[in-house]
Amino acid sequence: MRTTVLLFSLGLTVAGCKDPGAEVTAATVESQAQAKADPTPGTDPGSQAVTSLVINPSNSKIEFVGAKVTASHPGGFTDFSGTVELGDPIEKSQFEVTIQTASLYADKEKLTKHLKSPDFFDVAKFPTATFRSTEIKKSADGHTVAGDLTLHGVTKRVSFPVTVNATDAEVSATAEFSINRQDYGISYPGMRDDLIRDLVVIKLSLKLPRQS
């Protein structure tokens, strides 16, 4: 009887663990990135001059939440750099960022080491991940950004929602969406009784001061 109660309680715990990736907007993913590079927004001869803003860990965060059936695990990266070519209006802007994958961290030291291994990010083989925007357009709730995300040696064209706020002092942007790790060849299944979920939540936060 005691064993039955224990198993029943465990079943309730497992069933009650939600999939965080299913609770946010999923990025739209094309089968492959366009082979021909898109024109850079805001750089045509008739456009206004753009302002360059620097992305780095002192003003920005790149975080994620991964999950298995029984638990979710937050993490992120501590070493990345990039630029925003800020246009007027915002839709004429472009940004790009390069992440050093070895700077990955998770909420548990053992998990951090495992995520860096060939089972997941394989940071020795793929030391960087990159994103380059190709389009920014207005949407009902803010803006949608499209661009090429290269991760684990695979490049896909993705689009996701972003909230942007621009003032005279700074430009801030936040985004929260999910990607499917299988799209990037990260397919380690996990334990048979505690499988790893495919959707991973990506959280971006930029707070970029304008240069005086």
One Martini backbone bead per residue (centre of mass of N, CA, C, O) as a GRO file, in nm:
protein
  212
    1MET     BB    1   0.059   0.062  -0.021
    2ARG     BB    2   0.298   0.255   0.007
    3THR     BB    3   0.399   0.218  -0.284
    4THR     BB    4   0.145   0.319  -0.425
    5VAL     BB    5   0.149   0.606  -0.309
    6LEU     BB    6   0.427   0.686  -0.416
    7LEU     BB    7   0.364   0.646  -0.718
    8PHE     BB    8   0.126   0.843  -0.727
    9SER     BB    9   0.286   1.096  -0.641
   10LEU     BB   10   0.489   1.086  -0.872
   11GLY     BB   11   0.281   1.111  -1.100
   12LEU     BB   12   0.181   1.395  -1.019
   13THR     BB   13   0.451   1.540  -1.051
   14VAL     BB   14   0.500   1.481  -1.349
   15ALA     BB   15   0.224   1.589  -1.457
   16GLY     BB   16   0.280   1.891  -1.328
   17CYS     BB   17   0.505   1.940  -1.542
   18LYS     BB   18   0.564   2.182  -1.743
   19ASP     BB   19   0.610   2.322  -2.064
   20PRO     BB   20   0.775   2.611  -2.124
   21GLY     BB   21   0.778   2.611  -2.444
   22ALA     BB   22   0.448   2.600  -2.463
   23GLU     BB   23   0.409   2.909  -2.315
   24VAL     BB   24   0.533   3.027  -2.575
   25THR     BB   25   0.634   3.162  -2.850
   26ALA     BB   26   0.704   3.034  -3.153
   27ALA     BB   27   0.927   3.015  -3.374
   28THR     BB   28   0.976   3.076  -3.699
   29VAL     BB   29   1.076   2.811  -3.932
   30GLU     BB   30   1.280   2.746  -4.179
   31SER     BB   31   1.433   2.503  -4.358
   32GLN     BB   32   1.619   2.745  -4.467
   33ALA     BB   33   1.834   2.962  -4.540
   34GLN     BB   34   1.895   3.199  -4.741
   35ALA     BB   35   2.136   3.208  -4.980
   36LYS     BB   36   2.067   3.500  -5.019
   37ALA     BB   37   2.142   3.795  -4.926
   38ASP     BB   38   2.008   4.046  -4.767
   39PRO     BB   39   1.941   4.349  -4.738
   40THR     BB   40   2.048   4.608  -4.556
   41PRO     BB   41   1.899   4.789  -4.341
   42GLY     BB   42   1.952   5.136  -4.401
   43THR     BB   43   2.187   5.122  -4.666
   44ASP     BB   44   2.073   5.284  -4.862
   45PRO     BB   45   2.133   5.578  -5.021
   46GLY     BB   46   1.840   5.710  -4.910
   47SER     BB   47   1.909   5.672  -4.626
   48GLN     BB   48   1.959   5.715  -4.313
   49ALA     BB   49   2.152   5.737  -4.068
   50VAL     BB   50   2.316   5.530  -3.846
   51THR     BB   51   2.333   5.384  -3.518
   52SER     BB   52   2.577   5.253  -3.308
   53LEU     BB   53   2.537   4.969  -3.096
   54VAL     BB   54   2.638   4.789  -2.809
   55ILE     BB   55   2.672   4.441  -2.740
   56ASN     BB   56   2.679   4.321  -2.396
   57PRO     BB   57   2.689   4.196  -2.067
   58SER     BB   58   2.642   4.492  -1.941
   59ASN     BB   59   2.342   4.530  -2.125
   60SER     BB   60   2.288   4.211  -2.151
   61LYS     BB   61   2.075   3.913  -2.216
   62ILE     BB   62   2.125   3.546  -2.250
   63GLU     BB   63   1.866   3.311  -2.223
   64PHE     BB   64   1.740   2.993  -2.083
   65VAL     BB   65   1.494   2.709  -2.104
   66GLY     BB   66   1.502   2.388  -1.999
   67ALA     BB   67   1.354   2.046  -2.032
   68LYS     BB   68   1.198   1.796  -1.861
   69VAL     BB   69   0.953   1.616  -1.731
   70THR     BB   70   1.035   1.694  -1.410
   71ALA     BB   71   1.205   1.958  -1.516
   72SER     BB   72   1.354   2.280  -1.503
   73HIS     BB   73   1.631   2.482  -1.667
   74PRO     BB   74   1.826   2.741  -1.623
   75GLY     BB   75   2.014   2.977  -1.840
   76GLY     BB   76   2.325   3.080  -2.026
   77PHE     BB   77   2.537   3.365  -2.122
   78THR     BB   78   2.860   3.551  -2.065
   79ASP     BB   79   2.967   3.551  -2.383
   80PHE     BB   80   2.912   3.841  -2.585
   81SER     BB   81   2.862   4.006  -2.913
   82GLY     BB   82   2.752   4.327  -3.066
   83THR     BB   83   2.521   4.501  -3.296
   84VAL     BB   84   2.339   4.809  -3.357
   85GLU     BB   85   2.170   4.939  -3.639
   86LEU     BB   86   2.013   5.236  -3.597
   87GLY     BB   87   1.712   5.330  -3.717
   88ASP     BB   88   1.482   5.565  -3.901
   89PRO     BB   89   1.310   5.363  -3.826
   90ILE     BB   90   1.331   5.064  -3.666
   91GLU     BB   91   1.287   4.895  -3.938
   92LYS     BB   92   1.597   4.996  -4.031
   93SER     BB   93   1.726   4.794  -3.863
   94GLN     BB   94   2.019   4.612  -3.728
   95PHE     BB   95   2.138   4.288  -3.597
   96GLU     BB   96   2.420   4.133  -3.416
   97VAL     BB   97   2.542   3.812  -3.274
   98THR     BB   98   2.802   3.659  -3.065
   99ILE     BB   99   2.849   3.338  -2.918
  100GLN     BB  100   3.016   3.184  -2.654
  101THR     BB  101   2.952   2.861  -2.570
  102ALA     BB  102   3.153   2.819  -2.319
  103SER     BB  103   2.965   3.032  -2.139
  104LEU     BB  104   2.784   2.837  -2.039
  105TYR     BB  105   2.496   2.804  -1.814
  106ALA     BB  106   2.355   2.652  -1.522
  107ASP     BB  107   2.196   2.548  -1.221
  108LYS     BB  108   2.405   2.306  -1.269
  109GLU     BB  109   2.715   2.184  -1.291
  110LYS     BB  110   2.660   1.913  -1.435
  111LEU     BB  111   2.485   2.036  -1.659
  112THR     BB  112   2.687   2.228  -1.780
  113LYS     BB  113   2.881   2.006  -1.879
  114HIS     BB  114   2.674   1.853  -2.055
  115LEU     BB  115   2.596   2.092  -2.249
  116LYS     BB  116   2.904   2.108  -2.365
  117SER     BB  117   2.873   1.852  -2.494
  118PRO     BB  118   2.801   1.642  -2.764
  119ASP     BB  119   2.496   1.609  -2.672
  120PHE     BB  120   2.481   1.921  -2.740
  121PHE     BB  121   2.673   2.192  -2.813
  122ASP     BB  122   2.967   2.129  -2.867
  123VAL     BB  123   3.199   2.359  -2.804
  124ALA     BB  124   3.456   2.250  -2.948
  125LYS     BB  125   3.318   2.244  -3.242
  126PHE     BB  126   3.104   2.496  -3.148
  127PRO     BB  127   3.209   2.805  -3.031
  128THR     BB  128   2.965   2.936  -3.196
  129ALA     BB  129   2.689   3.167  -3.205
  130THR     BB  130   2.451   3.316  -3.441
  131PHE     BB  131   2.294   3.643  -3.523
  132ARG     BB  132   2.110   3.778  -3.815
  133SER     BB  133   1.937   4.022  -3.926
  134THR     BB  134   1.679   4.091  -4.204
  135GLU     BB  135   1.409   4.180  -4.036
  136ILE     BB  136   1.188   4.457  -3.941
  137LYS     BB  137   0.851   4.456  -3.809
  138LYS     BB  138   0.544   4.530  -3.760
  139SER     BB  139   0.300   4.456  -3.507
  140ALA     BB  140   0.040   4.424  -3.298
  141ASP     BB  141   0.264   4.395  -3.030
  142GLY     BB  142   0.509   4.535  -3.218
  143HIS     BB  143   0.763   4.319  -3.320
  144THR     BB  144   0.937   4.150  -3.594
  145VAL     BB  145   1.203   3.917  -3.618
  146ALA     BB  146   1.437   3.836  -3.873
  147GLY     BB  147   1.676   3.555  -3.913
  148ASP     BB  148   2.001   3.409  -3.873
  149LEU     BB  149   2.051   3.098  -3.707
  150THR     BB  150   2.353   2.973  -3.562
  151LEU     BB  151   2.356   2.625  -3.452
  152HIS     BB  152   2.540   2.354  -3.439
  153GLY     BB  153   2.602   2.413  -3.761
  154VAL     BB  154   2.311   2.548  -3.803
  155THR     BB  155   2.101   2.718  -4.043
  156LYS     BB  156   1.822   2.940  -3.970
  157ARG     BB  157   1.520   3.087  -4.040
  158VAL     BB  158   1.392   3.326  -3.808
  159SER     BB  159   1.095   3.428  -3.612
  160PHE     BB  160   1.014   3.695  -3.366
  161PRO     BB  161   0.911   3.857  -3.094
  162VAL     BB  162   0.937   4.219  -3.010
  163THR     BB  163   1.022   4.461  -2.761
  164VAL     BB  164   1.041   4.815  -2.823
  165ASN     BB  165   1.243   5.093  -2.674
  166ALA     BB  166   1.283   5.443  -2.761
  167THR     BB  167   1.515   5.685  -2.658
  168ASP     BB  168   1.746   5.933  -2.605
  169ALA     BB  169   1.919   5.734  -2.407
  170GLU     BB  170   1.778   5.453  -2.509
  171VAL     BB  171   1.770   5.100  -2.604
  172SER     BB  172   1.511   4.856  -2.578
  173ALA     BB  173   1.486   4.484  -2.557
  174THR     BB  174   1.246   4.210  -2.578
  175ALA     BB  175   1.242   3.840  -2.557
  176GLU     BB  176   1.009   3.546  -2.590
  177PHE     BB  177   1.088   3.214  -2.700
  178SER     BB  178   1.083   2.923  -2.912
  179ILE     BB  179   1.282   2.635  -2.982
  180ASN     BB  180   1.387   2.354  -3.171
  181ARG     BB  181   1.650   2.143  -3.122
  182GLN     BB  182   1.609   1.955  -3.374
  183ASP     BB  183   1.671   2.178  -3.593
  184TYR     BB  184   1.996   2.159  -3.469
  185GLY     BB  185   2.085   1.857  -3.388
  186ILE     BB  186   1.963   1.835  -3.085
  187SER     BB  187   1.891   1.484  -2.972
  188TYR     BB  188   1.914   1.421  -2.690
  189PRO     BB  189   1.684   1.233  -2.490
  190GLY     BB  190   1.760   1.096  -2.233
  191MET     BB  191   1.587   0.945  -2.010
  192ARG     BB  192   1.340   0.714  -2.032
  193ASP     BB  193   1.196   0.844  -1.750
  194ASP     BB  194   1.327   1.155  -1.855
  195LEU     BB  195   1.264   1.334  -2.094
  196ILE     BB  196   1.357   1.564  -2.326
  197ARG     BB  197   1.262   1.853  -2.437
  198ASP     BB  198   1.247   2.033  -2.739
  199LEU     BB  199   1.172   2.294  -2.611
  200VAL     BB  200   1.328   2.623  -2.601
  201VAL     BB  201   1.380   2.897  -2.412
  202ILE     BB  202   1.417   3.237  -2.514
  203LYS     BB  203   1.603   3.516  -2.360
  204LEU     BB  204   1.589   3.869  -2.423
  205SER     BB  205   1.806   4.152  -2.308
  206LEU     BB  206   1.814   4.502  -2.393
  207LYS     BB  207   2.030   4.794  -2.279
  208LEU     BB  208   2.109   5.066  -2.484
  209PRO     BB  209   2.313   5.316  -2.487
  210ARG     BB  210   2.354   5.615  -2.606
  211GLN     BB  211   2.577   5.796  -2.764
  212SER     BB  212   2.712   6.121  -2.693
   0.00000   0.00000   0.00000
